[in-house]
Amino acid sequence: AGLFLLFLLPHVPPLSLQRLYWTLRVLLSLFVGLVIVVVQFTGDWERGWVQANTSYKSFSPAQVSADIGLHIGLAGLNVTLRGNPVQQINETINYNEHFSWSFGEDYELSYSQGLHRGLPSPILYVAEKFSGQSPCGVHGQYRIAGHYASAMLWVAFCTWIISNILLCMPALVYGGYMLLATGAFMIFSLLSFSTVRNSPMCPIQIGSSTLHVAYGGSFWLMLAVGLLCLVAGTTVVAMHHLNLDLLKTFFDLREDKAEEHQELPEVFINPHFVSKSQSPSEHTEINSV
C-alpha cells in the first residue's frame, strides 16, 4: 500500500494533492485529541480474565462456572462476572460492577454498598483486593498513579490545542515543538501509571485459577499515539531546518509570486491642483519639462 501511494502521489493533480494533505492533517489532529480525551474514561489500562469454578454467594454451597474479568482504569476498576453458560442455578449470571477511587469518590462506600446489595462473592473478593483496608496496599498506589496520569493527559490536551493554533497561524517550528511536548506528556502519563508495577500485586486466587492482569488496549493506544506525536513533531522541526519549501507545501503555505513581482501602479496627477499649490516659477518649470 505504501509503494502504491508513493507511485500515485506524483500523478495526483495539485489541487487533489492539497486536499489530500489537508484531510490527512485534520484526521491525524482529530484522532490525537480524541484519544487523549477518551482514554481518561476507559477502563482497560490494565485488564485480565480467568475462567473458574467458584462459589456464587456467601454461605451457599452452590458452585458456578463463570468468566471473571478485571478492568482497571485511571478513575477506578470494573469487575465482570459472566456465567458460562449465563443461565445457572435458576439465575442470570451477568454482572459488571464499577468501583471508583478517583478523588472525591469513596471506594470504601462503593464496596460497602456492594456488600449490602448482596453482590456475588467473586466480585466482592476481587474488589476487596483493591480496598484501602486490604493488606495488599495497592489502593493508594493506583489512586495516586491514576490521578497524576490523568493530570498529564489534560496537560497534553492543552499542548495539543496550542500546537494546532500555532500550525494554523502559521508558526510551523513552534507547532512542531508543541507536538513534541504533547507526545512527551503522553509518555509521562504512561510512566506515572506504570509506577503501580513497582510493588508486587497480591495474587487473586479464584477457585483453582489465578487472575493475572496485564496492560490493556488504552495503555498501548496511548503509547502508540504518544510516539506518533513525537515522530510528527520531530519531522516538522527537522523539515523546518532542512527543507522548508516541502514543509510549506504540506501545510499549503504557497507564497503568492504575483505579489512579489507586482509593479507599482501608474499615478496620474491633475496639473490644475499642482498649479494651485506651486509658485508660478515652479509651474513654468513643470510645463517646460
MIDOSE-1310 file (N, C-alpha, C; in nm, 2 decimals, decimal comma, always signed):
residues 289
aglf	+0,08/-0,12/+0,00/+0,00/+0,00/+0,00/+0,09/+0,13/+0,00; +0,20/+0,12/+0,08/+0,29/+0,24/+0,08/+0,35/+0,26/-0,05; +0,40/+0,16/-0,12/+0,46/+0,17/-0,25/+0,36/+0,22/-0,35; +0,23/+0,17/-0,34/+0,13/+0,22/-0,44/+0,10/+0,37/-0,41
llfl	+0,10/+0,41/-0,28/+0,08/+0,56/-0,25/+0,19/+0,64/-0,31; +0,32/+0,60/-0,29/+0,43/+0,67/-0,34/+0,42/+0,68/-0,50; +0,38/+0,58/-0,56/+0,36/+0,58/-0,71/+0,25/+0,67/-0,75; +0,15/+0,68/-0,67/+0,03/+0,75/-0,71/+0,04/+0,90/-0,69
lphv	+0,11/+0,94/-0,58/+0,11/+1,09/-0,55/+0,17/+1,18/-0,66; +0,28/+1,14/-0,73/+0,32/+1,23/-0,84/+0,22/+1,25/-0,95; +0,13/+1,16/-0,96/+0,03/+1,17/-1,07/-0,10/+1,23/-1,03; -0,11/+1,27/-0,90/-0,23/+1,34/-0,85/-0,23/+1,48/-0,89
ppls	-0,33/+1,54/-0,93/-0,33/+1,69/-0,96/-0,30/+1,77/-0,84; -0,24/+1,88/-0,86/-0,20/+1,96/-0,74/-0,32/+1,99/-0,65; -0,44/+2,03/-0,70/-0,55/+2,06/-0,62/-0,59/+1,94/-0,53; -0,59/+1,82/-0,60/-0,63/+1,70/-0,52/-0,52/+1,67/-0,42
lqrl	-0,40/+1,69/-0,45/-0,29/+1,66/-0,36/-0,30/+1,76/-0,23; -0,34/+1,88/-0,26/-0,36/+1,97/-0,14/-0,47/+1,93/-0,06; -0,58/+1,88/-0,12/-0,69/+1,83/-0,04/-0,65/+1,71/+0,04; -0,57/+1,62/-0,02/-0,52/+1,50/+0,05/-0,44/+1,54/+0,17
ywtl	-0,35/+1,64/+0,15/-0,27/+1,69/+0,27/-0,36/+1,74/+0,38; -0,46/+1,82/+0,34/-0,55/+1,89/+0,43/-0,63/+1,78/+0,51; -0,68/+1,68/+0,44/-0,75/+1,57/+0,50/-0,67/+1,50/+0,60; -0,54/+1,47/+0,56/-0,45/+1,39/+0,64/-0,42/+1,47/+0,77
rvll	-0,40/+1,60/+0,76/-0,37/+1,68/+0,88/-0,49/+1,69/+0,97; -0,61/+1,71/+0,92/-0,73/+1,71/+1,00/-0,75/+1,58/+1,07; -0,75/+1,47/+1,00/-0,77/+1,34/+1,06/-0,67/+1,31/+1,17; -0,55/+1,33/+1,14/-0,45/+1,30/+1,24/-0,47/+1,39/+1,37
slfv	-0,49/+1,51/+1,35/-0,51/+1,60/+1,46/-0,64/+1,56/+1,54; -0,75/+1,54/+1,48/-0,87/+1,49/+1,55/-0,85/+1,36/+1,62; -0,78/+1,27/+1,56/-0,75/+1,14/+1,62/-0,67/+1,15/+1,75; -0,57/+1,24/+1,74/-0,48/+1,26/+1,86/-0,57/+1,32/+1,98
glvi	-0,64/+1,43/+1,95/-0,72/+1,49/+2,05/-0,83/+1,40/+2,11; -0,89/+1,32/+2,02/-1,00/+1,23/+2,06/-0,94/+1,12/+2,15; -0,82/+1,07/+2,12/-0,76/+0,96/+2,20/-0,73/+1,02/+2,34; -0,67/+1,14/+2,34/-0,63/+1,19/+2,47/-0,75/+1,21/+2,57
vvvq	-0,86/+1,25/+2,51/-0,98/+1,26/+2,60/-1,05/+1,13/+2,63; -1,06/+1,04/+2,54/-1,14/+0,92/+2,56/-1,07/+0,82/+2,66; -0,94/+0,81/+2,65/-0,87/+0,71/+2,73/-0,87/+0,75/+2,88; -0,91/+0,87/+2,91/-0,92/+0,90/+3,05/-1,05/+0,84/+3,12
ftgd	-1,14/+0,80/+3,03/-1,27/+0,74/+3,09/-1,28/+0,60/+3,05; -1,18/+0,54/+2,99/-1,19/+0,39/+2,96/-1,14/+0,31/+3,08; -1,17/+0,19/+3,08/-1,14/+0,10/+3,19/-1,05/-0,01/+3,16; -0,97/+0,00/+3,06/-0,88/-0,11/+3,02/-0,73/-0,07/+3,01
werg	-0,69/+0,02/+3,10/-0,54/+0,04/+3,11/-0,47/-0,08/+3,16; -0,54/-0,16/+3,24/-0,49/-0,29/+3,28/-0,62/-0,38/+3,27; -0,60/-0,51/+3,23/-0,71/-0,60/+3,23/-0,66/-0,74/+3,24; -0,76/-0,83/+3,28/-0,73/-0,97/+3,29/-0,86/-1,05/+3,30
wvqa	-0,85/-1,17/+3,25/-0,97/-1,26/+3,25/-0,92/-1,40/+3,31; -1,01/-1,47/+3,37/-0,99/-1,60/+3,42/-1,12/-1,68/+3,42; -1,12/-1,80/+3,38/-1,23/-1,89/+3,39/-1,22/-1,99/+3,50; -1,32/-1,99/+3,59/-1,30/-2,08/+3,71/-1,44/-2,13/+3,76
ntsy	-1,43/-2,23/+3,84/-1,55/-2,28/+3,91/-1,54/-2,23/+4,05; -1,64/-2,15/+4,09/-1,63/-2,08/+4,22/-1,76/-2,07/+4,28; -1,76/-2,04/+4,41/-1,89/-2,02/+4,48/-1,96/-1,90/+4,44; -2,09/-1,90/+4,43/-2,16/-1,78/+4,38/-2,20/-1,68/+4,49
ksfs	-2,25/-1,73/+4,60/-2,29/-1,65/+4,71/-2,23/-1,69/+4,84; -2,21/-1,60/+4,93/-2,16/-1,63/+5,06/-2,25/-1,73/+5,13; -2,20/-1,82/+5,21/-2,27/-1,91/+5,29/-2,37/-2,00/+5,21; -2,33/-2,02/+5,08/-2,40/-2,11/+4,99/-2,31/-2,21/+4,93
paqv	-2,34/-2,34/+4,93/-2,25/-2,44/+4,87/-2,26/-2,44/+4,71; -2,35/-2,36/+4,65/-2,37/-2,36/+4,51/-2,24/-2,32/+4,44; -2,20/-2,40/+4,34/-2,08/-2,36/+4,26/-2,13/-2,33/+4,12; -2,06/-2,23/+4,05/-2,10/-2,19/+3,92/-1,97/-2,19/+3,84
sadi	-1,98/-2,21/+3,71/-1,87/-2,19/+3,61/-1,89/-2,05/+3,55; -1,79/-1,97/+3,56/-1,80/-1,83/+3,52/-1,67/-1,78/+3,47; -1,68/-1,67/+3,39/-1,56/-1,59/+3,35/-1,56/-1,47/+3,43; -1,44/-1,45/+3,50/-1,43/-1,33/+3,58/-1,33/-1,24/+3,52
glhi	-1,37/-1,11/+3,50/-1,28/-1,01/+3,43/-1,25/-0,89/+3,52; -1,13/-0,84/+3,51/-1,09/-0,72/+3,59/-1,04/-0,62/+3,49; -1,10/-0,50/+3,49/-1,06/-0,39/+3,40/-1,03/-0,27/+3,49; -0,90/-0,22/+3,48/-0,86/-0,11/+3,57/-0,83/+0,01/+3,48
glag	-0,89/+0,12/+3,52/-0,88/+0,25/+3,46/-0,81/+0,35/+3,55; -0,81/+0,47/+3,50/-0,75/+0,58/+3,58/-0,83/+0,62/+3,70; -0,96/+0,60/+3,69/-1,05/+0,65/+3,79/-1,11/+0,54/+3,87; -1,09/+0,41/+3,84/-1,15/+0,30/+3,92/-1,13/+0,17/+3,84
lnvt	-1,21/+0,08/+3,89/-1,20/-0,06/+3,83/-1,34/-0,11/+3,80; -1,35/-0,20/+3,71/-1,47/-0,28/+3,68/-1,44/-0,42/+3,70; -1,53/-0,49/+3,77/-1,52/-0,63/+3,79/-1,64/-0,70/+3,71; -1,61/-0,79/+3,62/-1,71/-0,86/+3,54/-1,73/-1,00/+3,58
lrgn	-1,85/-1,05/+3,60/-1,88/-1,19/+3,62/-1,98/-1,23/+3,52; -1,95/-1,33/+3,44/-2,04/-1,38/+3,34/-2,04/-1,53/+3,34; -2,16/-1,58/+3,36/-2,17/-1,72/+3,37/-2,14/-1,79/+3,24; -2,10/-1,92/+3,25/-2,06/-1,99/+3,13/-2,12/-2,13/+3,15
pvqq	-2,25/-2,15/+3,11/-2,34/-2,06/+3,04/-2,40/-1,95/+3,14; -2,47/-1,85/+3,08/-2,52/-1,74/+3,16/-2,63/-1,79/+3,25; -2,72/-1,88/+3,21/-2,82/-1,93/+3,30/-2,77/-2,04/+3,38; -2,76/-2,02/+3,51/-2,72/-2,13/+3,60/-2,79/-2,11/+3,74
inet	-2,81/-2,22/+3,80/-2,88/-2,22/+3,93/-3,01/-2,13/+3,93; -3,08/-2,14/+3,82/-3,20/-2,06/+3,81/-3,18/-1,91/+3,82; -3,06/-1,86/+3,78/-3,04/-1,72/+3,78/-2,96/-1,68/+3,65; -2,97/-1,55/+3,62/-2,89/-1,50/+3,51/-2,76/-1,44/+3,57
inyn	-2,65/-1,50/+3,54/-2,52/-1,45/+3,59/-2,45/-1,37/+3,49; -2,47/-1,24/+3,51/-2,41/-1,14/+3,41/-2,40/-1,01/+3,49; -2,28/-0,98/+3,55/-2,26/-0,86/+3,63/-2,14/-0,78/+3,57; -2,15/-0,65/+3,59/-2,04/-0,56/+3,56/-2,05/-0,45/+3,66
ehfs	-1,97/-0,45/+3,76/-1,97/-0,36/+3,87/-1,85/-0,26/+3,87; -1,88/-0,13/+3,89/-1,77/-0,03/+3,89/-1,75/+0,01/+4,03; -1,62/+0,03/+4,07/-1,57/+0,08/+4,20/-1,47/+0,19/+4,17; -1,51/+0,31/+4,21/-1,43/+0,43/+4,18/-1,33/+0,47/+4,29
wsfg	-1,21/+0,50/+4,26/-1,12/+0,55/+4,35/-1,06/+0,69/+4,32; -1,13/+0,76/+4,23/-1,08/+0,90/+4,19/-1,11/+0,99/+4,31; -1,04/+1,10/+4,31/-1,05/+1,20/+4,42/-1,19/+1,25/+4,42; -1,25/+1,26/+4,54/-1,39/+1,30/+4,55/-1,49/+1,18/+4,56
edye	-1,44/+1,06/+4,53/-1,52/+0,94/+4,54/-1,47/+0,85/+4,65; -1,56/+0,78/+4,71/-1,53/+0,69/+4,83/-1,54/+0,55/+4,78; -1,42/+0,49/+4,77/-1,41/+0,35/+4,73/-1,47/+0,26/+4,83; -1,45/+0,29/+4,96/-1,50/+0,20/+5,06/-1,65/+0,20/+5,07
lsys	-1,71/+0,32/+5,04/-1,85/+0,33/+5,03/-1,91/+0,24/+4,92; -1,85/+0,25/+4,80/-1,89/+0,16/+4,69/-1,88/+0,01/+4,73; -1,78/-0,02/+4,80/-1,76/-0,16/+4,84/-1,87/-0,20/+4,94; -1,89/-0,11/+5,03/-1,99/-0,14/+5,14/-2,13/-0,15/+5,07
qglh	-2,16/-0,07/+4,98/-2,29/-0,08/+4,91/-2,30/-0,21/+4,83; -2,19/-0,26/+4,78/-2,19/-0,39/+4,71/-2,22/-0,50/+4,81; -2,17/-0,49/+4,93/-2,20/-0,59/+5,03/-2,34/-0,59/+5,07; -2,40/-0,47/+5,09/-2,54/-0,46/+5,12/-2,64/-0,51/+5,01
rglp	-2,59/-0,49/+4,89/-2,67/-0,54/+4,77/-2,66/-0,69/+4,75; -2,57/-0,75/+4,82/-2,55/-0,90/+4,80/-2,49/-0,94/+4,67; -2,39/-0,86/+4,63/-2,32/-0,90/+4,50/-2,25/-1,04/+4,51; -2,23/-1,10/+4,40/-2,17/-1,24/+4,41/-2,03/-1,23/+4,47
spil	-1,99/-1,34/+4,53/-1,87/-1,35/+4,61/-1,74/-1,32/+4,52; -1,74/-1,37/+4,40/-1,61/-1,33/+4,32/-1,59/-1,18/+4,30; -1,70/-1,11/+4,28/-1,69/-0,97/+4,26/-1,64/-0,90/+4,38; -1,70/-0,93/+4,50/-1,66/-0,87/+4,62/-1,52/-0,91/+4,66
yvae	-1,48/-1,03/+4,63/-1,34/-1,08/+4,66/-1,24/-1,00/+4,58; -1,26/-0,98/+4,45/-1,17/-0,90/+4,36/-1,17/-0,75/+4,41; -1,29/-0,70/+4,43/-1,29/-0,56/+4,48/-1,22/-0,53/+4,61; -1,23/-0,63/+4,70/-1,17/-0,62/+4,83/-1,02/-0,61/+4,82
kfsg	-0,96/-0,68/+4,72/-0,81/-0,67/+4,70/-0,76/-0,53/+4,68; -0,85/-0,44/+4,62/-0,81/-0,30/+4,59/-0,86/-0,20/+4,69; -0,92/-0,25/+4,80/-0,97/-0,15/+4,90/-0,86/-0,10/+4,99; -0,88/+0,01/+5,06/-0,78/+0,07/+5,14/-0,75/-0,02/+5,26
qspc	-0,84/-0,11/+5,30/-0,82/-0,19/+5,42/-0,75/-0,32/+5,38; -0,73/-0,35/+5,26/-0,67/-0,47/+5,21/-0,52/-0,47/+5,25; -0,47/-0,59/+5,29/-0,32/-0,59/+5,32/-0,24/-0,58/+5,19; -0,30/-0,59/+5,08/-0,22/-0,57/+4,95/-0,16/-0,44/+4,94
gvhg	-0,23/-0,33/+4,99/-0,18/-0,20/+4,99/-0,16/-0,13/+4,85; -0,25/-0,17/+4,76/-0,23/-0,12/+4,62/-0,34/-0,01/+4,60; -0,43/+0,01/+4,69/-0,53/+0,11/+4,67/-0,47/+0,25/+4,65; -0,39/+0,29/+4,74/-0,33/+0,43/+4,73/-0,24/+0,44/+4,61
qyri	-0,17/+0,34/+4,57/-0,08/+0,35/+4,46/-0,16/+0,37/+4,33; -0,27/+0,29/+4,31/-0,35/+0,30/+4,19/-0,42/+0,44/+4,19; -0,46/+0,48/+4,30/-0,54/+0,61/+4,31/-0,45/+0,73/+4,27; -0,33/+0,73/+4,33/-0,23/+0,84/+4,30/-0,18/+0,83/+4,16
aghy	-0,15/+0,71/+4,12/-0,09/+0,70/+3,98/-0,20/+0,73/+3,88; -0,32/+0,69/+3,90/-0,43/+0,73/+3,81/-0,45/+0,88/+3,80; -0,44/+0,95/+3,92/-0,46/+1,09/+3,93/-0,36/+1,17/+3,85; -0,23/+1,13/+3,87/-0,12/+1,20/+3,80/-0,12/+1,17/+3,65
asam	-0,16/+1,05/+3,62/-0,16/+1,02/+3,47/-0,27/+1,10/+3,41; -0,39/+1,11/+3,47/-0,50/+1,19/+3,42/-0,45/+1,34/+3,41; -0,38/+1,39/+3,51/-0,34/+1,53/+3,50/-0,24/+1,55/+3,38; -0,15/+1,46/+3,36/-0,06/+1,47/+3,25/-0,13/+1,47/+3,12
lwva	-0,24/+1,39/+3,11/-0,31/+1,38/+2,98/-0,39/+1,51/+2,96; -0,44/+1,58/+3,06/-0,50/+1,71/+3,04/-0,40/+1,81/+3,00; -0,28/+1,81/+3,05/-0,18/+1,90/+3,00/-0,14/+1,87/+2,86; -0,14/+1,74/+2,82/-0,11/+1,70/+2,68/-0,22/+1,75/+2,59
fctw	-0,35/+1,75/+2,64/-0,46/+1,80/+2,56/-0,44/+1,95/+2,54; -0,40/+2,03/+2,64/-0,37/+2,17/+2,62/-0,26/+2,20/+2,52; -0,15/+2,12/+2,53/-0,04/+2,14/+2,43/-0,09/+2,10/+2,29; -0,18/+2,00/+2,28/-0,23/+1,97/+2,15/-0,31/+2,08/+2,09
iisn	-0,39/+2,15/+2,17/-0,47/+2,27/+2,12/-0,37/+2,38/+2,08; -0,27/+2,40/+2,16/-0,17/+2,51/+2,12/-0,10/+2,47/+2,00; -0,06/+2,35/+1,98/+0,01/+2,31/+1,86/-0,08/+2,33/+1,73; -0,21/+2,30/+1,74/-0,30/+2,33/+1,63/-0,31/+2,48/+1,60
illc	-0,31/+2,56/+1,70/-0,32/+2,70/+1,68/-0,19/+2,75/+1,61; -0,08/+2,71/+1,66/+0,05/+2,75/+1,60/+0,07/+2,70/+1,46; +0,02/+2,58/+1,43/+0,03/+2,53/+1,29/-0,06/+2,60/+1,20; -0,17/+2,66/+1,25/-0,26/+2,73/+1,16/-0,23/+2,88/+1,15
mpal	-0,14/+2,93/+1,23/-0,11/+3,08/+1,23/-0,05/+3,13/+1,10; +0,06/+3,08/+1,04/+0,13/+2,96/+1,08/+0,26/+2,99/+1,15; +0,30/+2,91/+1,25/+0,43/+2,92/+1,31/+0,47/+2,77/+1,32; +0,52/+2,72/+1,21/+0,54/+2,57/+1,20/+0,63/+2,51/+1,30
vygg	+0,75/+2,58/+1,32/+0,85/+2,52/+1,40/+0,80/+2,52/+1,55; +0,73/+2,62/+1,59/+0,68/+2,62/+1,73/+0,57/+2,52/+1,74; +0,49/+2,50/+1,64/+0,39/+2,40/+1,64/+0,45/+2,26/+1,65; +0,56/+2,24/+1,58/+0,64/+2,12/+1,60/+0,69/+2,09/+1,74
ymll	+0,74/+2,20/+1,80/+0,78/+2,19/+1,94/+0,66/+2,15/+2,03; +0,55/+2,21/+2,01/+0,43/+2,17/+2,09/+0,38/+2,03/+2,07; +0,40/+1,98/+1,95/+0,37/+1,84/+1,92/+0,47/+1,75/+2,00; +0,59/+1,79/+2,01/+0,69/+1,72/+2,09/+0,65/+1,72/+2,24
atga	+0,60/+1,83/+2,28/+0,55/+1,84/+2,42/+0,43/+1,76/+2,45; +0,34/+1,75/+2,35/+0,22/+1,67/+2,36/+0,26/+1,52/+2,37; +0,35/+1,47/+2,29/+0,39/+1,34/+2,30/+0,47/+1,31/+2,43; +0,55/+1,40/+2,47/+0,62/+1,38/+2,60/+0,53/+1,37/+2,72
fmif	+0,42/+1,45/+2,72/+0,33/+1,44/+2,84/+0,25/+1,31/+2,83; +0,22/+1,26/+2,71/+0,16/+1,13/+2,70/+0,25/+1,02/+2,75; +0,37/+1,02/+2,72/+0,47/+0,92/+2,77/+0,48/+0,94/+2,92; +0,48/+1,06/+2,97/+0,49/+1,08/+3,12/+0,36/+1,02/+3,19
slls	+0,25/+1,03/+3,13/+0,13/+0,97/+3,19/+0,14/+0,82/+3,19; +0,20/+0,76/+3,09/+0,22/+0,61/+3,10/+0,32/+0,58/+3,20; +0,42/+0,65/+3,22/+0,52/+0,63/+3,32/+0,46/+0,64/+3,46; +0,37/+0,74/+3,48/+0,31/+0,76/+3,60/+0,22/+0,64/+3,64
fstv	+0,14/+0,59/+3,54/+0,06/+0,48/+3,57/+0,14/+0,35/+3,59; +0,25/+0,34/+3,53/+0,33/+0,22/+3,54/+0,40/+0,21/+3,68; +0,40/+0,31/+3,76/+0,46/+0,30/+3,89/+0,39/+0,20/+3,98; +0,27/+0,17/+3,95/+0,20/+0,07/+4,03/+0,26/-0,07/+4,02
rnsp	+0,34/-0,09/+3,91/+0,41/-0,22/+3,90/+0,53/-0,23/+3,99; +0,57/-0,12/+4,05/+0,69/-0,12/+4,14/+0,67/-0,21/+4,26; +0,55/-0,23/+4,30/+0,52/-0,32/+4,42/+0,45/-0,44/+4,37; +0,48/-0,56/+4,43/+0,42/-0,68/+4,38/+0,27/-0,68/+4,41
mcpi	+0,19/-0,74/+4,31/+0,05/-0,75/+4,32/+0,01/-0,87/+4,40; -0,09/-0,85/+4,49/-0,14/-0,97/+4,56/-0,20/-1,07/+4,46; -0,18/-1,20/+4,48/-0,24/-1,30/+4,39/-0,39/-1,29/+4,41; -0,47/-1,30/+4,30/-0,61/-1,30/+4,30/-0,65/-1,45/+4,27
qigs	-0,67/-1,53/+4,37/-0,70/-1,67/+4,35/-0,85/-1,69/+4,36; -0,90/-1,74/+4,25/-1,05/-1,77/+4,24/-1,06/-1,92/+4,20; -1,11/-1,99/+4,30/-1,11/-2,13/+4,28/-0,97/-2,19/+4,27; -0,95/-2,27/+4,17/-0,81/-2,32/+4,15/-0,74/-2,24/+4,05
stlh	-0,79/-2,13/+4,00/-0,73/-2,04/+3,90/-0,68/-1,91/+3,96; -0,59/-1,85/+3,89/-0,54/-1,72/+3,94/-0,56/-1,61/+3,83; -0,61/-1,50/+3,87/-0,64/-1,39/+3,78/-0,52/-1,30/+3,77; -0,46/-1,29/+3,65/-0,35/-1,21/+3,62/-0,39/-1,09/+3,54
vayg	-0,33/-0,97/+3,56/-0,36/-0,85/+3,49/-0,24/-0,81/+3,40; -0,26/-0,75/+3,29/-0,16/-0,70/+3,20/-0,21/-0,57/+3,14; -0,12/-0,50/+3,08/-0,15/-0,37/+3,02/-0,26/-0,39/+2,91; -0,36/-0,30/+2,91/-0,47/-0,32/+2,82/-0,46/-0,23/+2,70
gsfw	-0,57/-0,23/+2,62/-0,57/-0,15/+2,50/-0,55/+0,00/+2,51; -0,61/+0,06/+2,61/-0,59/+0,20/+2,63/-0,44/+0,24/+2,66; -0,37/+0,16/+2,73/-0,23/+0,18/+2,76/-0,15/+0,18/+2,63; -0,17/+0,07/+2,55/-0,09/+0,06/+2,43/-0,13/+0,16/+2,32
lmla	-0,26/+0,20/+2,32/-0,30/+0,30/+2,23/-0,24/+0,43/+2,26; -0,24/+0,47/+2,39/-0,17/+0,59/+2,43/-0,02/+0,59/+2,40; +0,04/+0,48/+2,41/+0,18/+0,47/+2,38/+0,20/+0,49/+2,23; +0,12/+0,43/+2,15/+0,13/+0,45/+2,00/+0,11/+0,59/+1,96
vgll	+0,00/+0,66/+2,02/-0,03/+0,80/+1,98/+0,08/+0,89/+2,04; +0,14/+0,86/+2,15/+0,25/+0,95/+2,21/+0,37/+0,94/+2,12; +0,40/+0,82/+2,07/+0,52/+0,80/+1,98/+0,49/+0,87/+1,84; +0,36/+0,87/+1,80/+0,32/+0,93/+1,68/+0,34/+1,08/+1,69
clva	+0,30/+1,14/+1,80/+0,32/+1,29/+1,82/+0,47/+1,32/+1,83; +0,55/+1,24/+1,89/+0,69/+1,26/+1,89/+0,76/+1,26/+1,75; +0,71/+1,16/+1,68/+0,77/+1,15/+1,54/+0,72/+1,27/+1,45; +0,59/+1,30/+1,47/+0,54/+1,42/+1,39/+0,61/+1,55/+1,43
gttv	+0,63/+1,57/+1,56/+0,69/+1,69/+1,60/+0,84/+1,70/+1,55; +0,91/+1,58/+1,56/+1,05/+1,58/+1,52/+1,06/+1,60/+1,37; +0,96/+1,55/+1,29/+0,96/+1,57/+1,15/+0,94/+1,71/+1,11; +0,84/+1,78/+1,18/+0,81/+1,92/+1,15/+0,94/+2,01/+1,18
vamh	+1,00/+1,98/+1,29/+1,11/+2,07/+1,33/+1,23/+2,04/+1,24; +1,25/+1,91/+1,20/+1,36/+1,88/+1,11/+1,34/+1,93/+0,97; +1,22/+1,92/+0,92/+1,19/+1,98/+0,79/+1,20/+2,13/+0,79; +1,17/+2,19/+0,90/+1,18/+2,34/+0,90/+1,32/+2,38/+0,88
hlnl	+1,42/+2,30/+0,93/+1,56/+2,34/+0,91/+1,62/+2,28/+0,79; +1,57/+2,17/+0,73/+1,63/+2,10/+0,62/+1,56/+2,13/+0,49; +1,43/+2,14/+0,49/+1,35/+2,15/+0,36/+1,23/+2,23/+0,39; +1,24/+2,36/+0,41/+1,12/+2,44/+0,45/+1,02/+2,45/+0,34
dllk	+1,06/+2,45/+0,21/+0,97/+2,45/+0,10/+0,87/+2,33/+0,10; +0,93/+2,21/+0,12/+0,84/+2,09/+0,13/+0,75/+2,10/+0,25; +0,79/+2,15/+0,36/+0,71/+2,17/+0,47/+0,59/+2,26/+0,45; +0,62/+2,38/+0,38/+0,52/+2,47/+0,34/+0,42/+2,41/+0,24
tffd	+0,47/+2,33/+0,15/+0,38/+2,26/+0,06/+0,28/+2,17/+0,13; +0,33/+2,10/+0,23/+0,24/+2,01/+0,30/+0,14/+2,08/+0,38; +0,17/+2,20/+0,43/+0,08/+2,28/+0,51/+0,01/+2,39/+0,42; +0,03/+2,37/+0,29/-0,04/+2,46/+0,19/-0,01/+2,61/+0,22
lred	+0,12/+2,64/+0,23/+0,16/+2,78/+0,26/+0,24/+2,83/+0,14; +0,18/+2,83/+0,02/+0,25/+2,87/-0,10/+0,25/+3,03/-0,10; +0,36/+3,08/-0,13/+0,38/+3,23/-0,14/+0,32/+3,27/-0,28; +0,26/+3,39/-0,28/+0,20/+3,44/-0,40/+0,31/+3,52/-0,47
kaee	+0,36/+3,45/-0,58/+0,47/+3,51/-0,66/+0,42/+3,64/-0,73; +0,29/+3,64/-0,76/+0,24/+3,76/-0,83/+0,26/+3,89/-0,74; +0,24/+3,87/-0,61/+0,26/+3,99/-0,53/+0,40/+4,04/-0,52; +0,49/+3,94/-0,53/+0,63/+3,97/-0,52/+0,68/+4,06/-0,64
hqel	+0,63/+4,02/-0,75/+0,67/+4,09/-0,88/+0,57/+4,19/-0,92; +0,48/+4,23/-0,84/+0,38/+4,33/-0,88/+0,44/+4,47/-0,90; +0,41/+4,53/-1,01/+0,47/+4,66/-1,04/+0,38/+4,77/-0,97; +0,45/+4,88/-0,94/+0,37/+4,99/-0,88/+0,27/+5,05/-0,98
pevf	+0,16/+5,08/-0,94/+0,05/+5,13/-1,03/+0,09/+5,27/-1,08; +0,05/+5,30/-1,20/+0,08/+5,43/-1,26/-0,01/+5,54/-1,20; +0,06/+5,65/-1,16/-0,01/+5,76/-1,09/-0,03/+5,87/-1,19; -0,16/+5,92/-1,19/-0,19/+6,04/-1,27/-0,21/+6,16/-1,18
inph	-0,15/+6,27/-1,22/-0,15/+6,39/-1,14/-0,23/+6,50/-1,22; -0,32/+6,56/-1,15/-0,40/+6,66/-1,21/-0,32/+6,79/-1,21; -0,28/+6,85/-1,32/-0,20/+6,97/-1,32/-0,27/+7,09/-1,26; -0,41/+7,09/-1,26/-0,48/+7,20/-1,20/-0,45/+7,22/-1,05
fvsk	-0,45/+7,10/-0,98/-0,42/+7,11/-0,84/-0,27/+7,13/-0,81; -0,19/+7,09/-0,90/-0,04/+7,11/-0,88/-0,01/+7,26/-0,90; -0,08/+7,33/-1,00/-0,06/+7,47/-1,02/-0,10/+7,56/-0,91; -0,21/+7,51/-0,83/-0,25/+7,59/-0,72/-0,16/+7,59/-0,60
sqsp	-0,09/+7,47/-0,59/+0,00/+7,45/-0,47/+0,14/+7,50/-0,50; +0,18/+7,53/-0,62/+0,31/+7,57/-0,65/+0,32/+7,71/-0,70; +0,44/+7,77/-0,69/+0,46/+7,91/-0,73/+0,46/+7,91/-0,88; +0,44/+8,04/-0,94/+0,44/+8,05/-1,08/+0,57/+8,00/-1,15
seht	+0,69/+8,02/-1,08/+0,81/+7,98/-1,14/+0,82/+7,82/-1,14; +0,77/+7,76/-1,03/+0,77/+7,61/-1,03/+0,68/+7,56/-1,14; +0,56/+7,63/-1,16/+0,46/+7,59/-1,26/+0,53/+7,60/-1,40; +0,61/+7,70/-1,42/+0,67/+7,72/-1,55/+0,77/+7,61/-1,58
eins	+0,85/+7,57/-1,47/+0,94/+7,46/-1,48/+0,87/+7,33/-1,52; +0,76/+7,30/-1,46/+0,69/+7,18/-1,48/+0,64/+7,18/-1,63; +0,58/+7,29/-1,68/+0,53/+7,30/-1,81/+0,65/+7,28/-1,91; +0,77/+7,34/-1,88/+0,88/+7,32/-1,97/+0,92/+7,17/-1,97
v	+0,92/+7,11/-1,86/+0,95/+6,96/-1,86/+0,85/+6,88/-1,94
